[in-house]
């Protein structure tokens, strides 16, 4: 009903009533008439929105998106002949194979490999590009995810394009190096290059990202900022190339140590853009309509099953329980690995760092009887910023949990939540379904605990034997002083840091800090004095103190290291982050950090603006 509607009565003009009602209704729809007291919705500001992707969930390459190269490389003195024979899609991955002694027509050196590109099919200007991949390895092997200017043709990608540069190298790795390279090559002037150390690039999937704005290009690996280029940034459109080169001026040629064939696995490619007027969407969550086909996973008789949804390798939790990779579920948009993000309300971050999303059904073959089913959830997507943005329903053997909103129940992102069901199975098959209400559902982990004696429990969302806080932890930590960063929503590369001396060489260390805040993410890093990153972890601040801990690192030959907290995450909300009780050393051992709780003010610390040391945070 319209409020305060003027009434005009006329015995002589009854034919006007239908016209007036129609006009008022139209004005209402067009927003020219509003109810009393109505106020416009607040502008949430720009959000990352998925605009193009390939999840490689089919059985063949999508030629509406990709050209598959067929020809000999004409650049960098490379040896490979790129052939469609070496490009396939299987198991949710694009697979590029590199071979030797493969003397097909044109492969004069006997080396063949795979390359795909988007020339003439997709060009982009600005935004974020994400590629999740497991890389090949060996002398003379050169995987790369890179861009050329959009005017380059598919044949010029292979043979050399006269519109080069510009070029953005999202990822390059040569030989068996324990590092990857990310580089900006501008049209004019000096570029910028960055290296990221690591030992699992060829054994595990990692996500390689670039964010390209008119004024800068930011590089990331697994969500951790690795580099910033701000000089001579191009405005020309770009096309995307995925390949494995063989040989060349930079890596050198293969030798007797190189093992063939080599495999380059690419899980997905996504392009997102900042949009100021659209509703943010979780990454790659298309509308799901089909009911999934269930392939049952067998649970050993009398045993338990713990499944890390979205996981690709086994994991043993803090209680000594083995979690197996994603299995038993089908349907949905796919699986996601968020990388080393900190999760509050648990001591087992790993379970919540991967997920399966979308309309999902799960089926497990079990002996008939009573079971306890524990479902693990955490909202980890940066596009979900408030309650009501992701709501879904769960059904476990006929027991319904409707309108689950993980963000609303936990009070924010990156906070663990467990839902428990006790069910009775009579047909030898335990089934679960997850269906969307608002946006697509997610599941991070599934525990099926059998009847009989109580098994060793899985990780609890409210541990009592560890300092990891729950949502009710008071807003205090340590003493009366803390570090404070007033962050403006854009990365500044300014840090709160300390050079820590007395470091033992060739020793396994961890770094940690406690943080709280209003939402901005920060990066905790341990690096050498020369700036080589040894370990890093991204942490989202929430309204209570949570501990952020880096993966274990080896100190090598270093006798001093730099522990730093830095605001690399442009695009996060404006806000404040507090830091307290820093640690660097052997896990459970002596703390090498001087003045770790800031009780002596800024002594031993460097606080670059916008960071400071404050009393009574």
C-alpha positions in Angstrom: 0.0 0.0 0.0 1.1 3.6 -0.8 1.3 5.9 2.2 0.1 9.6 2.1 -1.7 9.0 -1.1 -3.7 12.0 -2.3 -7.4 11.2 -3.1 -9.2 13.0 -5.8 -12.9 12.2 -6.1 -14.8 13.3 -9.2 -18.2 12.2 -10.3 -17.6 13.7 -13.7 -14.3 12.0 -14.5 -14.4 8.4 -13.4 -12.3 7.3 -16.4 -9.2 9.1 -14.8 -9.0 6.6 -11.9 -7.4 3.7 -13.8 -4.9 6.1 -15.4 -3.9 7.7 -12.1 -3.5 4.3 -10.4 -1.3 3.1 -13.3 0.9 6.2 -13.2 1.4 6.0 -9.4 2.4 2.3 -9.7 4.9 3.1 -12.4 6.4 5.9 -10.3 6.7 3.5 -7.4 8.6 1.0 -9.6 10.8 3.6 -11.1 11.8 4.8 -7.6 10.2 8.3 -8.0 7.8 7.7 -5.1 9.0 6.1 -1.9 7.2 5.2 1.3 7.5 7.6 4.2 10.8 7.2 6.1 12.4 5.1 3.3 16.2 5.6 3.0 18.5 4.3 0.2 20.6 1.2 0.9 24.2 1.9 1.8 26.7 1.5 -1.0 29.0 -1.4 0.0 31.7 -0.1 -2.2 33.6 -2.0 -4.8 33.7 -5.8 -4.5 35.5 -8.5 -6.3 33.1 -10.2 -8.8 33.9 -13.2 -11.0 33.6 -12.3 -14.7 35.3 -15.2 -16.4 36.7 -18.6 -15.4 37.5 -22.1 -16.5 37.2 -24.7 -13.7 38.3 -27.6 -16.1 35.5 -29.8 -14.9 34.7 -31.4 -18.3 36.5 -34.0 -20.4 38.0 -31.8 -23.1 39.3 -28.3 -23.5 36.7 -25.5 -24.0 37.6 -24.1 -27.4 35.2 -21.2 -26.9 37.7 -20.0 -24.3 41.1 -21.3 -25.4 43.3 -21.7 -28.4 45.4 -24.9 -28.3 48.8 -24.1 -29.8 50.2 -26.2 -32.6 53.7 -25.1 -33.7 57.3 -24.8 -32.7 58.2 -22.1 -30.1 59.9 -19.2 -31.8 61.1 -17.3 -28.8 63.9 -17.5 -26.1 65.8 -20.3 -27.9 63.2 -22.8 -26.6 63.2 -26.4 -27.8 59.5 -27.5 -27.6 57.0 -28.0 -30.3 53.6 -27.2 -28.8 51.0 -29.8 -29.9 47.4 -30.4 -29.1 48.4 -34.0 -28.4 49.9 -32.8 -25.1 46.8 -30.9 -23.8 44.0 -32.6 -22.1 41.3 -32.1 -19.4 40.7 -34.8 -16.8 39.9 -35.2 -13.1 39.1 -31.5 -12.8 42.4 -30.3 -14.2 43.9 -28.9 -17.4 47.0 -31.1 -18.0 49.9 -30.0 -20.1 52.4 -32.8 -20.8 56.1 -32.3 -21.7 57.8 -35.2 -23.6 61.2 -36.0 -25.1 62.0 -38.3 -28.0 58.7 -37.4 -29.5 59.6 -36.7 -33.1 56.3 -35.7 -34.5 56.3 -33.6 -37.6 57.9 -30.2 -36.7 59.5 -31.4 -33.5 63.0 -31.2 -34.8 64.6 -31.6 -31.4 62.2 -34.3 -30.2 60.7 -32.2 -27.4 57.0 -31.6 -27.3 54.8 -29.7 -24.8 51.5 -28.0 -24.2 50.3 -24.4 -24.5 46.9 -22.7 -24.5 46.0 -19.1 -24.8 42.9 -16.8 -25.0 44.0 -14.7 -28.1 40.9 -13.5 -29.9 38.6 -15.2 -27.4 39.1 -13.3 -24.1 40.9 -10.1 -23.4 40.9 -8.3 -20.1 41.9 -4.9 -18.7 42.5 -4.7 -14.9 41.2 -7.0 -12.2 42.5 -10.1 -10.4 43.6 -13.3 -12.2 44.0 -16.5 -10.1 45.6 -19.7 -11.4 45.8 -22.7 -9.1 48.4 -25.2 -10.3 50.9 -28.0 -9.5 54.0 -27.4 -11.5 56.4 -29.7 -13.4 60.0 -30.1 -12.3 63.4 -30.8 -13.9 66.4 -29.3 -15.5 65.2 -27.3 -18.6 61.6 -27.3 -17.6 59.9 -23.9 -17.6 56.2 -23.6 -16.6 54.7 -20.2 -17.0 51.3 -18.4 -16.6 51.7 -15.0 -18.3 50.0 -12.3 -20.4 50.7 -10.6 -23.7 49.0 -7.5 -25.2 45.5 -8.3 -26.4 46.3 -7.4 -30.0 48.6 -10.4 -30.3 47.2 -13.3 -32.4 47.3 -17.0 -31.5 50.1 -17.6 -33.9 52.1 -14.7 -32.6 51.8 -16.2 -29.1 53.9 -19.1 -30.3 56.3 -17.3 -32.7 56.7 -13.9 -31.1 54.4 -10.8 -31.1 55.7 -7.4 -32.2 53.3 -5.8 -29.7 55.5 -7.1 -26.8 56.0 -5.8 -24.2 53.9 -5.3 -22.0 53.9 -8.7 -20.2 52.7 -9.8 -16.7 54.3 -13.0 -15.5 51.8 -14.3 -12.9 54.1 -17.4 -12.4 57.4 -18.7 -13.8 59.6 -21.4 -12.4 62.7 -22.9 -14.0 64.5 -26.2 -13.5 64.2 -27.5 -9.9 64.5 -24.1 -8.1 63.0 -23.8 -4.7 61.4 -20.6 -5.8 59.0 -19.1 -8.3 59.2 -15.8 -10.2 56.6 -13.1 -10.7 57.5 -10.1 -13.0 56.1 -7.0 -14.6 57.7 -6.1 -18.0 56.4 -2.6 -19.0 56.3 -1.0 -22.5 58.8 1.6 -21.4 61.2 2.0 -18.5 62.2 -0.4 -15.8 60.0 -3.3 -14.6 59.8 -5.1 -11.4 60.5 -8.7 -10.5 59.9 -10.8 -7.4 60.9 -14.3 -6.2 59.0 -16.4 -3.7 60.8 -19.3 -1.9 59.2 -22.7 -1.3 59.8 -26.4 -1.6 56.4 -27.8 -2.6 55.6 -26.0 -5.9 56.0 -29.3 -7.8 54.4 -31.5 -5.3 51.3 -29.5 -4.2 48.8 -27.2 -5.7 49.4 -23.5 -5.0 47.4 -20.4 -6.1 49.3 -17.8 -8.1 47.6 -14.4 -8.4 48.0 -10.9 -9.8 45.8 -7.8 -9.1 46.1 -5.2 -11.9 44.9 -1.6 -11.3 45.6 1.5 -13.3 48.3 2.6 -10.9 49.9 -0.7 -9.7 50.2 -4.4 -10.1 50.2 -6.6 -7.0 51.5 -10.2 -7.0 50.4 -13.0 -4.6 51.1 -16.7 -3.9 48.5 -18.5 -1.8 46.9 -15.2 -0.9 50.1 -13.8 0.6 51.3 -10.6 -1.1 54.7 -11.2 -2.7 55.4 -8.0 -4.8 54.2 -4.6 -5.9 54.9 -2.8 -9.1 54.0 0.9 -9.4 56.0 2.1 -12.4 55.0 2.4 -16.0 51.7 0.4 -15.6 50.0 -0.4 -18.9 46.4 0.3 -19.8 46.4 -2.0 -22.8 44.2 -5.1 -22.7 45.8 -8.5 -22.1 45.4 -12.1 -23.2 46.3 -15.1 -21.0 48.8 -17.9 -21.8 49.4 -21.1 -19.9 52.3 -23.3 -20.9 55.3 -25.4 -20.1 58.4 -24.4 -22.2 61.4 -26.7 -22.6 64.9 -25.4 -22.7 65.8 -21.8 -23.6 68.2 -19.1 -22.7 67.1 -18.7 -19.1 66.7 -22.3 -17.8 69.2 -24.0 -20.1 68.4 -27.3 -21.8 67.3 -30.6 -20.3 70.1 -33.0 -19.3 70.5 -36.5 -18.1 68.8 -35.7 -14.8 65.6 -34.5 -16.4 62.7 -37.0 -16.1 60.1 -37.2 -18.9 57.2 -37.0 -19.2 56.5 -34.0 -17.0 53.0 -32.9 -16.0 51.7 -29.4 -15.4 48.3 -29.6 -13.6 46.0 -26.5 -13.6 42.9 -26.7 -11.4 41.3 -23.4 -12.4 41.7 -20.0 -13.9 39.6 -17.1 -12.8 39.3 -13.4 -13.7 37.6 -11.1 -11.2 36.9 -7.4 -11.4 36.2 -4.7 -8.8 32.5 -3.7 -9.3 31.0 -0.8 -7.3 27.4 -1.6 -8.2 27.1 -5.4 -8.2 26.3 -7.9 -5.5 29.5 -9.7 -4.5 29.5 -13.4 -5.3 31.6 -16.2 -3.9 34.2 -17.3 -6.4 32.9 -19.4 -9.2 29.5 -20.3 -7.7 27.1 -20.7 -10.7 23.5 -21.5 -10.1 23.1 -25.2 -9.4 20.0 -27.0 -10.6 20.7 -30.7 -11.1 20.5 -33.1 -8.3 24.0 -34.6 -7.9 24.7 -38.3 -8.7 26.1 -39.9 -5.5 29.0 -42.3 -5.6 29.1 -43.9 -2.2 32.4 -44.0 -0.2 32.8 -47.0 2.0 33.4 -46.5 5.7 35.2 -49.5 7.3 33.0 -51.6 9.5 33.2 -50.4 13.1 35.5 -47.6 12.0 35.2 -43.9 11.6 35.6 -41.6 8.6 37.0 -38.0 8.5 36.9 -36.3 5.2 38.6 -32.9 4.5 36.1 -31.5 2.0 38.1 -29.9 -0.9 41.3 -31.4 0.4 43.8 -33.2 -1.9 46.0 -34.9 0.6 45.7 -36.7 4.0 46.1 -34.8 7.2 46.5 -35.8 10.9 44.7 -33.4 13.3 45.8 -32.3 16.8 43.9 -35.3 18.3 45.9 -37.8 16.2 42.9 -38.5 13.8 43.6 -39.1 10.1 41.6 -37.0 7.7 41.4 -38.2 4.1 41.1 -36.1 0.9 37.8 -35.0 -0.5 35.6 -38.1 -1.2 32.1 -39.4 -1.0 30.5 -36.2 -2.4 29.6 -35.0 -5.8 27.8 -32.2 -7.6 28.5 -28.6 -6.8 30.8 -26.1 -8.5 34.0 -27.7 -7.3 36.6 -27.6 -4.6 38.6 -24.6 -3.2 41.9 -24.4 -1.3 42.1 -21.0 0.5 45.8 -21.5 1.5 47.3 -20.8 4.9 44.6 -18.6 6.4 44.2 -18.4 10.2 41.0 -19.9 11.5 39.6 -18.8 14.9 37.9 -21.2 17.3 40.0 -24.2 16.4 43.5 -25.6 16.7 43.2 -27.3 13.3 43.2 -24.5 10.8 43.8 -27.0 7.9 40.3 -28.5 8.1 38.7 -25.2 7.3 41.2 -24.0 4.7 39.6 -26.2 2.0 36.0 -26.5 1.0 33.5 -28.1 -1.4 30.8 -25.6 -2.5 27.6 -25.7 -4.4 24.6 -28.1 -4.5 26.3 -31.2 -3.0 25.2 -34.7 -2.1 27.3 -37.1 -0.1 26.9 -40.9 0.3 28.8 -43.3 2.6 28.4 -47.1 2.7 28.2 -48.0 6.4 27.0 -50.8 8.6 23.4 -50.2 9.8 23.3 -48.6 13.2 23.6 -45.3 15.1 26.2 -42.7 14.1 27.3 -39.3 15.2 27.9 -37.0 12.2 29.9 -33.8 12.8 29.9 -31.2 10.0 32.7 -28.5 10.0 32.0 -25.1 8.5 33.9 -21.8 8.3 33.0 -18.8 6.0 36.3 -18.0 4.4 35.3 -16.2 1.2 36.3 -12.5 1.1 33.1 -11.7 -0.8 31.0 -12.6 2.2 31.0 -9.6 4.4 27.9 -9.9 6.5 25.0 -12.0 7.7 22.4 -13.1 5.2 24.8 -13.2 2.2 25.2 -17.0 2.2 22.3 -19.1 3.6 21.8 -22.8 2.9 20.1 -25.9 4.3 21.6 -29.3 5.4 20.0 -32.7 5.6 21.6 -35.6 7.3 19.6 -38.9 7.0 16.4 -37.0 7.0 17.4 -34.6 9.8 17.1 -31.1 8.4 19.0 -28.0 9.5 17.4 -25.1 7.6 18.7 -21.6 6.8 22.2 -22.1 8.1 24.2 -18.8 8.0 27.7 -19.6 9.1 28.8 -15.9 9.1 25.8 -15.0 11.3 26.4 -17.8 13.8 30.1 -17.3 14.2 30.1 -13.5 14.0 32.5 -13.2 11.1 34.8 -14.8 8.5 37.4 -17.5 9.3 35.8 -18.8 12.4 35.1 -22.5 12.9 31.6 -23.9 13.4 30.6 -27.5 14.1 27.1 -28.9 13.7 26.4 -32.4 15.2 23.7 -34.9 14.2 22.9 -38.3 15.7 21.3 -40.5 13.1 20.2 -44.1 12.7 21.1 -45.9 9.4 18.9 -48.8 8.4 19.8 -49.3 4.7 23.6 -49.4 4.9 24.0 -46.0 3.3 24.4 -42.6 5.1 23.5 -39.7 3.0 23.9 -35.9 3.3 22.7 -33.0 1.1 23.5 -29.3 1.0 21.1 -27.0 -0.9 21.2 -23.2 -1.5 18.8 -20.6 -0.2 20.9 -17.5 -0.6 24.1 -18.2 -2.5 25.7 -21.6 -2.7 26.4 -23.9 0.3 29.8 -25.0 1.5 31.2 -27.8 3.6 34.8 -27.9 5.0 34.9 -31.3 6.8 32.8 -34.3 7.6 33.2 -36.7 10.5 31.3 -40.0 10.7 31.7 -41.6 14.2 30.4 -45.1 14.6 28.2 -46.8 17.2 29.8 -48.4 20.2 32.6 -46.9 22.4 33.1 -43.3 21.9 36.0 -42.8 19.4 38.7 -40.3 19.8 37.0 -37.0 19.1 37.9 -34.8 16.2 38.9 -31.2 16.7 36.6 -29.1 18.8 35.5 -25.6 18.0 36.0 -24.6 21.6 39.3 -26.1 22.8 40.2 -26.0 26.4 43.9 -27.1 26.3 45.2 -24.4 24.0 45.4 -20.6 24.1 43.4 -20.3 20.9 40.4 -18.2 22.0 36.7 -18.7 21.5 34.3 -16.0 20.6 33.7 -15.1 24.2 37.4 -14.4 25.0 37.7 -10.9 26.6 39.2 -8.2 24.4 42.5 -8.2 26.3 45.8 -10.0 25.8 49.1 -10.0 27.6 49.6 -6.6 29.3 48.5 -3.1 28.8 50.4 -2.2 25.6 50.0 -3.3 22.0 50.9 -2.4 18.5 48.2 -0.6 16.5 47.7 -0.2 12.8 45.1 2.2 11.4 44.6 0.8 7.9 42.9 2.6 5.1 41.7 -0.3 2.9 44.7 -0.1 0.6 48.1 -1.7 1.0 50.8 0.6 2.2 53.7 -1.8 2.6 54.4 -0.3 6.0 55.3 -2.6 8.8 55.5 -3.2 12.5 58.7 -5.2 12.7 61.7 -6.3 14.8 65.1 -7.7 13.9 65.4 -10.7 16.2 68.9 -11.7 17.2 70.2 -14.9 18.8 68.6 -17.1 16.2 69.9 -20.7 16.2 71.1 -21.8 12.7 69.6 -24.7 10.8 66.7 -25.0 13.3 63.0 -25.3 12.9 61.2 -22.1 14.1 57.7 -20.6 14.0 56.6 -17.0 14.3 53.3 -15.9 15.8 51.4 -12.9 17.1 48.0 -12.3 18.6 45.7 -9.9 16.7 42.3 -8.4 17.0 40.6 -5.7 15.0 37.7 -4.6 12.8 38.3 -6.8 9.8 41.4 -5.8 7.8 43.8 -8.6 6.9 47.5 -8.4 7.7 50.5 -10.5 6.7 52.7 -12.1 9.4 56.2 -12.8 7.9 59.5 -14.2 9.0 62.3 -13.1 6.6 66.0 -12.6 6.3 67.6 -9.2 6.7 67.9 -9.1 2.9 64.2 -9.6 2.5 64.0 -13.3 1.5 60.7 -14.6 2.9 61.1 -17.8 4.9 57.5 -18.2 6.1 54.3 -16.2 6.0 50.7 -16.4 6.9 47.7 -14.2 6.1 45.4 -13.3 9.1 42.0 -11.7 9.2 41.4 -9.6 12.3 38.1 -10.0 14.1 36.7 -8.5 17.3 38.5 -10.8 19.7 42.1 -11.8 20.1 43.2 -14.7 17.8 46.6 -16.2 17.4 48.2 -16.1 14.0 51.1 -18.5 13.5 53.3 -19.0 10.4 54.1 -22.4 9.0 57.4 -23.9 10.4 60.5 -22.5 8.8 64.2 -23.5 8.8 66.5 -20.7 9.9 69.3 -21.9 7.6 72.6 -20.0 8.2 70.9 -17.0 9.6 71.7 -15.8 13.2 69.1 -13.0 13.0 65.7 -12.8 11.3 63.0 -10.1 10.8 59.5 -10.7 12.3 57.1 -8.3 10.8 53.3 -7.6 10.5 52.4 -5.6 7.4 49.2 -4.4 5.7 49.7 -5.8 2.2 46.0 -6.4 1.5 44.6 -3.6 -0.6 40.8 -3.9 -0.9 40.2 -5.0 2.7 37.8 -2.8 4.7 39.1 0.3 6.4 39.8 -0.4 10.1 42.1 -1.0 13.0 44.3 -4.0 13.8 46.0 -4.5 17.2 49.0 -6.8 17.6 50.4 -8.3 20.9 52.6 -11.0 22.3 54.9 -11.7 19.4 56.9 -14.9 19.3 59.8 -16.3 17.2 61.6 -19.5 18.2 61.3 -23.2 18.5 57.6 -24.2 19.0 57.1 -24.5 22.7 60.6 -23.2 23.4 62.2 -19.9 24.4 61.0 -16.7 22.7 63.7 -14.9 20.8 61.6 -11.7 20.4 62.7 -8.9 22.7 59.8 -6.9 24.3 57.3 -9.2 22.8 54.3 -7.6 24.5 55.3 -4.0 24.0 55.4 -3.4 27.8 58.5 -1.3 27.2 56.8 0.7 24.5 58.5 0.8 21.2 61.8 -0.5 22.5 63.3 -3.0 20.0 60.4 -2.4 17.5 60.1 -0.3 14.3 56.6 1.0 13.8 56.2 2.6 10.4 53.1 4.9 9.9 50.3 3.9 10.0 51.6 1.6 12.9 52.2 2.8 16.4 52.6 1.4 20.0 49.6 2.3 22.2 48.6 1.9 25.9 45.3 0.2 26.9 44.3 -0.9 23.4 
